[in-house]
Amino acid sequence: MTGTQRKHINCSNALMFARGFSLVEMMIAMTISLVIILTVTQIFVSSRATYSYTEGLSRVQEGGRFAIDFLAQDIRMAGYSGCARRLNSANVSNVVKDIKKAVDYDIAGMEVYRYTGTGGTGLGDWTPALPNIANAGIDEGYFSAGEVEPFTDVFVSKYGVSVDATITAPADKTANLKVLSTPETDNAFTQNDVLMVTDCNNADIFSISNTVNTSGDELTFTHGNGTNTSNRLANNYDSRAEILRWESRVYYIGRPDLDGDGNPDANANPTLMRKALVKGSLISQPLVEGVERMQIMLGMDTDTIPEKFRDSTANQYVHPDYV
């Protein structure tokens, strides 16, 4: 056998035992792999987008429920004044100093300020104008300029919270109120709290001017000049009178204070805010983040039949300034 023949046989044997993929097979495999990777990636991206959408929708729904719950409670309570279903405003005396506007009694128990501006945040861009907190004295209001987001309304609810407090002895207009000490009353009141005392026909709103003193089985509520414009109440009260803790809640859209400097942070998200009466001061509290608008409509029972036969069901909804 010649060398050439032997070399040919060796090459043939090598080809017979060769293993591997051709270039075409490799390209097909790579194409299939790319298709699979793209499909998996698309499924992942789609699933993530669906999850993000679902989570965002859940947050919106949750925030909406929280907002409605907060507002509904204070709307239901608006104007509550204890044993009197409705007190005539002329029969209610308010001697609270500095925050008089925040605790003034109104038979409706609520205020609505409608935004009527064109993009500004001055207090005059609302109708009626937002009460200015910088007006020191008995007419101090709720806000400073720029505190409320434009194109949003402001809602205020004022009401009394019943507390099981019984006056132990008749009190004239200048006397401090003495109530029975109980586990509930001992922890229910503190200095600067705003109270309403009513005999169901008349009422006085005042601020506790000194530390609540406990002597034996009595608590003493003072109403001196320190936190009031007068130390005299307008009426005399006895054990049949009812004492309520007076609440004022102001709802608005603003931006919370993130850095603790006492001012709204321009970088914060718009938020449903509430100013609540705490120890004689209105304190801002962020409630629900991401709320950008709040518009208030008032329902009217327009039935023309005598009032006692009306169904107290709204037949028409109007802007507050139309009422």
C-alpha positions in Angstrom: 0.0 0.0 0.0 1.4 3.3 -1.0 1.8 6.2 1.3 -0.9 8.2 -0.5 -3.4 5.4 0.0 -2.5 5.0 3.7 -3.0 8.7 4.2 -6.4 8.6 2.5 -7.6 5.8 4.7 -6.5 7.6 7.8 -8.4 10.7 6.8 -11.5 8.7 6.0 -11.4 7.1 9.5 -11.0 10.5 11.1 -14.1 11.8 9.4 -16.1 8.7 10.4 -15.4 9.4 14.1 -15.8 13.2 14.1 -18.4 14.7 16.4 -19.9 18.4 16.7 -22.3 20.9 15.2 -22.2 22.6 11.9 -22.3 26.3 11.5 -25.9 26.2 10.3 -26.9 24.2 13.4 -25.2 26.7 15.7 -27.0 29.6 14.1 -30.4 27.8 14.4 -29.7 27.0 18.1 -28.7 30.6 18.8 -31.8 31.9 17.1 -34.0 29.6 19.1 -32.2 30.7 22.3 -32.7 34.4 21.5 -36.4 33.8 20.9 -36.8 32.0 24.2 -34.8 34.8 26.1 -36.9 37.5 24.4 -40.1 35.7 25.3 -39.1 35.2 28.9 -38.0 38.9 29.2 -41.3 40.1 27.7 -43.3 37.9 30.2 -41.2 39.3 33.0 -41.6 42.9 31.9 -45.3 42.4 31.4 -45.7 40.8 34.8 -43.8 43.6 36.5 -45.8 46.2 34.7 -49.0 44.4 35.8 -47.8 44.2 39.3 -46.8 47.9 39.4 -50.2 48.9 38.0 -52.1 46.7 40.5 -50.0 48.0 43.4 -50.5 51.6 42.3 -54.3 51.0 41.9 -54.4 49.4 45.3 -52.6 52.4 46.8 -55.0 54.8 45.1 -58.1 52.8 46.4 -56.6 52.5 49.9 -55.8 56.2 50.0 -59.3 57.0 48.8 -60.9 54.9 51.5 -58.7 56.5 54.2 -59.6 60.0 52.9 -63.4 59.2 52.8 -63.2 57.6 56.3 -61.5 60.7 57.8 -63.9 63.2 56.1 -67.0 61.2 56.6 -66.5 61.0 60.4 -66.0 64.7 60.8 -68.9 65.5 58.3 -71.3 63.4 60.4 -70.2 65.1 63.6 -70.2 68.7 62.2 -72.3 71.0 64.5 -72.8 68.5 67.3 -73.4 70.3 70.5 -74.6 67.7 72.9 -78.1 67.7 74.4 -79.2 70.5 72.1 -79.8 69.3 68.6 -79.1 72.7 67.2 -78.1 75.7 69.3 -78.9 79.2 68.0 -75.6 80.9 67.3 -76.8 83.9 69.2 -77.0 81.8 72.4 -73.4 80.6 72.2 -70.7 82.7 73.8 -67.0 82.2 72.8 -64.3 83.8 74.9 -61.4 81.8 73.6 -58.4 84.1 72.7 -56.0 83.7 69.7 -57.8 80.8 68.1 -61.3 82.3 68.3 -62.0 81.7 64.6 -61.0 78.1 64.8 -63.5 77.4 67.6 -66.4 79.7 66.7 -69.7 78.0 66.8 -71.9 77.9 63.8 -75.3 76.2 63.5 -74.1 74.3 60.4 -70.9 73.2 62.1 -68.9 73.5 58.9 -67.2 75.9 56.6 -66.3 75.5 53.0 -63.8 77.7 51.1 -64.0 77.3 47.3 -61.0 78.0 45.1 -61.9 80.8 42.7 -58.4 82.0 41.7 -56.5 81.4 38.5 -53.4 79.6 39.8 -52.2 81.7 42.7 -52.0 80.6 46.3 -52.8 83.9 48.1 -55.4 83.6 50.8 -57.7 85.8 48.7 -57.8 83.2 45.9 -60.5 81.4 47.8 -64.1 82.4 48.4 -64.5 83.5 51.1 -60.9 84.4 51.7 -59.0 81.9 53.8 -58.5 83.2 57.4 -55.0 84.4 57.9 -53.1 82.7 60.8 -50.8 85.7 61.0 -53.6 87.9 62.3 -52.6 87.7 66.0 -55.4 88.2 68.5 -58.9 87.0 68.7 -59.4 86.5 65.0 -56.4 84.4 64.3 -57.2 82.1 61.3 -56.1 78.8 59.8 -53.4 79.4 57.1 -50.5 81.4 55.8 -50.1 82.3 52.1 -49.0 79.4 50.0 -49.9 76.7 52.5 -52.9 75.4 50.4 -52.5 74.0 46.9 -54.3 76.0 44.2 -57.4 74.6 42.5 -58.5 72.8 45.7 -61.2 73.5 48.2 -60.9 73.7 52.0 -63.4 72.0 54.4 -63.7 72.8 58.2 -65.8 70.8 60.7 -66.4 71.9 64.3 -68.2 69.9 66.9 -68.3 68.8 70.5 -67.2 65.4 71.8 -69.3 64.2 74.7 -67.4 63.4 77.9 -68.9 61.9 81.0 -68.3 64.9 83.1 -70.9 66.0 85.8 -70.8 69.4 87.4 -70.8 68.9 91.1 -72.1 72.3 92.2 -73.9 75.2 90.6 -71.5 77.7 89.1 -72.1 81.3 88.4 -70.5 83.3 85.5 -67.2 83.9 87.2 -66.8 80.7 89.2 -64.6 77.9 88.0 -66.4 74.7 86.9 -66.0 71.7 89.2 -66.8 68.3 87.9 -66.8 64.8 89.4 -63.5 63.0 89.2 -63.8 59.7 87.4 -61.3 57.4 85.6 -62.6 58.9 82.3 -62.5 62.6 83.3 -59.1 62.3 85.1 -57.3 61.7 81.7 -59.7 63.5 79.4 -58.7 67.1 80.0 -55.5 69.2 80.1 -54.5 72.9 80.2 -55.4 74.8 77.0 -58.1 72.3 76.0 -61.2 74.0 74.6 -64.5 73.1 76.2 -68.2 73.8 75.6 -70.6 73.8 78.5 -74.3 73.8 77.6 -77.7 73.6 79.3 -79.3 72.7 76.0 -80.5 76.2 75.4 -77.3 78.3 75.9 -73.6 77.5 75.7 -70.2 78.8 76.5 -67.0 78.0 74.7 -63.8 78.6 76.7 -60.2 77.4 77.1 -58.9 75.8 80.3 -56.5 78.4 81.5 -54.5 76.5 84.2 -53.5 73.0 85.1 -56.5 70.9 85.8 -56.5 70.5 89.6 -57.8 67.4 91.3 -59.0 67.7 94.9 -60.7 64.7 96.4 -63.3 63.6 94.0 -63.5 66.9 92.0 -61.7 68.4 89.0 -61.5 72.1 88.6 -61.7 73.8 85.2 -60.5 77.4 85.2 -61.4 80.0 82.5 -59.1 82.9 83.3 -57.8 85.7 81.1 -54.6 83.9 80.2 -56.2 81.9 77.3 -59.6 83.7 77.2 -60.7 87.3 76.4 -62.7 87.3 79.6 -62.9 85.2 82.8 -66.7 85.5 82.8 -69.0 83.1 81.1 -72.3 84.2 79.7 -74.5 81.8 81.7 -74.8 80.0 85.0 -74.6 76.2 85.0 -75.6 73.4 87.4 -75.4 69.6 87.5 -77.8 69.3 84.6 -75.4 71.0 82.2 -73.3 69.0 79.7 -69.6 69.5 79.1 -68.0 68.6 75.7 -64.5 68.8 74.4 -64.6 71.2 71.4 -63.0 70.0 68.2 -62.0 71.8 65.1 -60.8 69.9 62.0 -59.5 71.7 58.8 -59.1 69.6 55.7 -57.0 70.8 52.8 -54.5 69.8 50.1 -51.0 70.9 50.9 -47.4 69.7 51.2 -46.1 68.2 54.5 -43.1 69.5 56.3 -40.4 67.0 55.6 -37.4 68.7 57.1 -39.0 69.8 60.3 -38.5 73.6 59.8 -42.2 74.2 60.3 -42.9 75.1 56.6 -44.4 73.0 53.8 -41.7 71.3 51.7 -42.0 72.2 48.0 -40.4 68.9 47.1 -43.1 66.8 48.9 -46.0 65.2 47.1 -49.4 66.9 47.4 -51.1 65.4 50.4 -54.5 65.5 52.1 -53.7 67.4 55.2 -55.7 68.1 58.4 -55.2 70.8 61.0 -56.6 69.5 64.3 -57.1 71.3 67.6 -54.5 70.0 70.1 -54.2 71.8 73.4 -55.4 75.1 72.0 -53.3 75.1 68.8 -54.1 74.0 65.3 -51.5 71.3 64.4 -51.0 70.2 60.8 -51.1 66.4 60.2 -50.5 64.7 56.8 -53.2 62.0 56.2 -53.1 60.6 52.7 -50.1 61.2 50.3 -50.7 61.7 46.6 -54.1 63.5 46.8 -53.9 66.4 44.3 -57.4 67.8 44.2 -60.4 68.2 46.6 -63.6 69.9 45.4 -66.5 70.2 47.8 -70.2 70.1 46.6 -73.1 70.7 49.0 -76.3 68.7 48.7 -79.6 70.6 49.0 -83.0 69.3 49.8 -85.1 71.4 47.4 -88.5 69.9 48.2 -91.0 72.7 48.3 -93.3 70.9 50.8 -93.4 72.1 54.4 -90.1 71.5 56.1 -91.4 68.9 58.6 -92.4 66.7 55.7 -89.1 66.9 53.8 -87.1 63.7 53.4 -83.7 65.3 54.2 -82.4 63.8 50.9 -80.3 65.9 48.6 -82.1 66.7 45.3 -79.4 69.1 44.0 -75.6 69.5 44.4 -74.2 73.0 44.2 -70.9 74.8 44.8 -70.6 76.2 48.3 -70.8 79.9 47.3 -74.2 79.3 45.7 -75.8 78.4 49.1 
